[in-house]
C-alpha cells in the first residue's frame, strides 16, 4: 500500500490522515521496499497530505514501490531527523540543504525553482504601507530556524528594525494558520515566500496585500541520502524530473515542475552554509 503519514501529530490530525490512507490502491509496489520522504511542516497536516498527493502517487508508479511521506512537529525536528538519516529523500529549504549536502551525506536530486521571493503580507484593509510602519507591530513568521524567519530577520534589520526590540515576531505553526491569525487581527503582518503563497488553496491575494518584497531566496531542494545505491538515485532523479503537476491540485513545492539542481543553485545555497551551521548548533 502507498502510505502517507506524519510524525508527532496531534490525535485529531493523525486520524484525518489515516482516514485518507484507505483510499489509496494496493498493487505490485506493495511488495517492494518503501521509499521514505521527509517534507517541511509549513502547512497543516491535512493540507500537506493533499498537497503532496500528486507527487507521491507519481513516484510510486514510476518507481514501482510504496512511498511514505513524513513531516515533523516543527522545522528543527525535521532537520534533526534529516541529520540522523531518517529519510531516503527529503525536501529541504535552501539554507539547510547546504548543510545536508556538505555535512549529512545527502546528494541533490531536483530543485523546484531557482529562487523564491520573501514577501511581507498584511490584510487587504491594513493601514500599513511601508516597512517603517511595522515598528511596534506583531509579525508572524514560521519556526525560527526556517528560511523565511532567517531571511525575515535580516530584511527587518536592513530597514533598521530589530526583532525583539522594534517589532515582535510571533511564531506560526504553519503558513495557512498564519493567514488565519492575520485575518483575525492576532498579528499585523505575515512573512512568507511567493512559493508558499502558491501552495495555499484559494486566492489569498483577495484578502491579503503585499506590503513589501524582500530578497530572492533559494527555493527548496529534493535530496537523497548517500546510503541509496547510485542506480536508485538515478531512477529517483529521472522520476522527479518526469513529474507533471496535477492541475486539479494547488501549485507549490509538491506540485510543480522539477528541474536539475544547477551549479547556480548550488552556489546560491552554499552562500548560506556557514550562517546555517551556526543556527543549527
C-alpha positions in Angstrom: 0.0 0.0 0.0 1.1 3.6 -0.6 1.1 5.4 2.7 1.2 9.0 3.8 2.0 9.6 7.5 3.0 12.5 9.6 5.1 12.1 12.7 4.4 13.9 16.0 0.8 14.8 15.1 -2.0 15.6 17.4 -4.6 13.0 17.7 -7.2 14.6 15.5 -4.8 15.3 12.7 -3.4 11.8 12.8 -6.9 10.4 12.5 -7.7 12.6 9.5 -4.5 11.4 7.7 -5.1 7.7 8.5 -8.6 8.0 7.0 -7.1 9.1 3.7 -4.8 6.0 3.5 -7.8 3.7 2.9 -8.5 5.4 -0.4 -5.1 4.5 -1.8 -4.8 1.4 -4.1 -3.0 -1.8 -3.5 -0.7 -3.1 -6.2 2.6 -4.8 -7.0 4.5 -2.0 -5.4 3.3 -3.2 -2.1 6.0 -5.9 -2.2 8.9 -3.5 -2.8 10.9 -1.6 -0.2 9.2 1.6 1.0 10.7 4.9 0.0 10.5 7.4 2.8 10.3 11.1 2.1 10.6 13.9 4.6 8.9 17.3 3.9 8.8 20.6 5.8 5.9 21.3 8.2 5.0 24.7 6.7 1.3 23.7 6.2 -1.2 21.9 8.4 -1.0 18.0 8.3 -4.1 17.6 6.2 -3.0 20.3 3.8 0.4 18.7 3.4 -1.2 15.3 2.7 -3.4 16.8 0.0 -0.6 18.9 -1.5 1.9 16.0 -1.7 -0.6 13.5 -3.1 0.1 14.0 -6.9 3.9 13.7 -6.4 3.7 10.8 -4.0 1.4 8.8 -6.4 3.6 9.7 -9.4 6.7 8.4 -7.6 5.0 5.2 -6.5 4.0 4.5 -10.1 7.4 5.4 -11.6 9.4 3.5 -9.1 7.0 0.6 -8.6 7.4 0.8 -4.8 5.4 2.2 -1.9 6.1 5.8 -0.8 5.6 7.1 2.7 5.7 10.8 3.4 6.7 12.1 6.8 6.9 15.5 8.3 7.6 16.6 11.9 6.2 18.7 14.7 8.5 21.7 13.6 11.4 22.6 11.4 14.0 21.8 14.0 12.6 18.2 14.4 12.7 17.8 10.6 16.3 18.9 10.4 17.3 16.7 13.3 15.6 13.7 11.6 17.4 14.6 8.3 20.8 14.7 10.2 20.1 11.3 11.7 19.4 9.9 8.2 15.7 9.0 8.9 14.6 9.8 5.3 15.6 8.3 2.0 14.6 11.5 0.3 14.0 14.9 1.9 12.7 18.3 0.7 14.7 21.0 2.5 14.8 24.8 2.3 17.9 26.1 0.6 19.8 27.1 3.7 19.6 23.7 5.4 20.0 21.9 2.0 23.6 23.3 2.0 24.3 21.7 5.4 22.7 18.4 4.4 24.9 18.2 1.3 28.1 19.2 3.0 27.7 17.6 6.4 24.9 15.0 6.4 25.6 12.8 3.4 22.8 13.9 1.1 23.0 14.4 -2.6 20.9 16.8 -4.8 18.1 15.3 -6.8 15.9 18.1 -8.1 15.0 21.7 -7.4 11.6 23.3 -7.6 12.6 26.7 -8.7 15.8 28.7 -8.9 14.5 31.2 -6.4 11.5 32.2 -4.4 10.7 35.7 -3.1 10.4 36.8 0.5 7.0 38.6 1.0 5.6 40.7 3.8 1.8 40.4 3.7 -0.9 42.4 5.5 -4.7 42.2 5.5 -6.1 44.0 2.4 -7.6 46.8 4.6 -4.5 47.3 6.7 -3.3 50.9 7.1 0.4 49.7 7.0 2.1 50.9 3.8 5.9 50.6 4.2 8.5 48.8 6.2 8.8 51.7 8.7 5.1 51.2 9.6 5.9 47.8 11.1 7.6 49.4 14.1 5.9 48.3 17.3 3.8 45.7 15.3 3.4 41.9 15.6 4.8 40.0 12.6 4.0 36.3 12.1 6.9 34.0 11.0 7.4 30.3 10.7 9.8 28.4 13.0 12.8 30.5 13.9 15.1 28.1 12.0 13.0 28.3 8.8 14.5 30.2 5.9 11.5 32.6 5.9 12.3 33.5 9.5 16.1 33.8 9.0 15.7 35.9 5.9 12.9 37.9 7.5 15.1 39.0 10.4 17.8 40.1 8.0 15.2 42.0 5.9 13.9 43.8 9.1 17.5 44.7 10.1 18.1 46.2 6.6 15.2 48.6 7.4 16.6 49.4 10.9 14.1 47.2 12.7 15.4 44.7 15.2 13.3 41.7 16.2 12.6 41.7 19.9 13.2 45.5 20.2 11.3 47.3 17.4 9.0 44.5 16.3 7.6 41.4 17.9 8.0 38.1 15.9 5.1 35.7 16.6 5.9 32.1 15.6 3.2 30.4 13.5 2.8 26.6 13.3 2.1 26.8 9.5 1.6 29.3 6.8 -2.2 28.7 6.5 -2.6 29.2 10.2 -0.6 32.4 9.9 -3.0 33.6 7.3 -5.9 32.9 9.7 -4.1 34.8 12.5 -3.5 37.7 10.2 -7.2 37.8 9.1 -8.3 37.6 12.8 -6.0 40.6 13.8 -3.8 38.4 16.0 -0.8 39.6 14.0 -0.3 42.7 11.9 1.8 41.2 9.1 3.0 37.8 8.0 6.3 36.9 6.4 6.1 34.2 3.8 7.5 33.3 0.3 5.9 33.6 -3.1 6.2 29.8 -3.2 4.2 29.4 0.0 1.5 31.8 -1.4 1.2 29.4 -4.4 0.7 26.4 -2.1 -2.2 27.9 -0.3 -5.6 26.9 -1.6 -8.0 29.6 -2.6 -6.8 33.1 -3.6 -5.1 34.8 -0.6 -4.4 37.9 -2.7 -8.1 38.6 -2.5 -7.9 39.1 1.3 -4.2 39.9 1.7 -1.9 42.6 0.3 1.8 42.7 -0.3 3.3 45.3 2.0 6.9 44.7 0.7 9.1 42.2 -1.1 12.4 41.0 0.3 15.3 39.4 -1.4 15.2 36.4 -3.7 15.8 33.2 -1.7 16.9 29.7 -2.8 13.9 27.5 -3.5 13.5 24.1 -1.7 15.7 21.2 -3.0 15.0 17.5 -3.0 17.9 15.5 -1.7 18.7 11.7 -1.4 20.6 10.1 1.4 24.0 8.8 0.4 23.1 5.3 1.5 20.9 4.9 -1.6 22.6 3.0 -4.4 23.7 5.1 -7.4 21.1 3.3 -9.5 18.3 4.2 -7.1 19.5 7.8 -7.1 19.5 7.9 -10.9 15.9 6.4 -11.0 14.8 9.0 -8.4 16.2 11.8 -10.4 14.5 10.6 -13.6 11.2 10.1 -11.8 11.3 13.5 -10.2 12.2 15.3 -13.4 9.4 13.5 -15.2 6.7 14.7 -12.8 3.9 16.7 -14.4 2.0 18.9 -12.0 -1.7 18.0 -11.4 -3.7 21.0 -12.4 -6.5 19.8 -10.1 -4.3 20.5 -7.1 -2.7 23.7 -5.9 0.7 24.5 -7.2 3.7 24.6 -4.9 6.7 22.6 -3.6 5.0 19.3 -4.1 3.1 20.1 -7.3 5.4 21.9 -9.7 7.8 21.0 -12.5 11.1 19.8 -11.0 14.5 20.6 -12.5 18.1 19.6 -12.4 20.0 21.3 -9.5 22.1 23.7 -11.4 25.6 25.0 -10.4 24.0 28.4 -9.8 21.5 26.9 -7.3 24.4 25.1 -5.5 26.4 28.4 -5.3 23.4 30.2 -4.0 22.7 27.7 -1.2 26.4 27.4 -0.4 26.4 31.1 0.5 24.1 30.2 3.4 26.3 27.3 4.7 28.2 28.9 7.5 25.3 31.0 8.9 23.1 27.9 8.9 25.7 25.8 10.6 25.8 28.4 13.4 22.0 28.5 13.5 21.7 24.7 13.9 24.3 24.3 16.6 
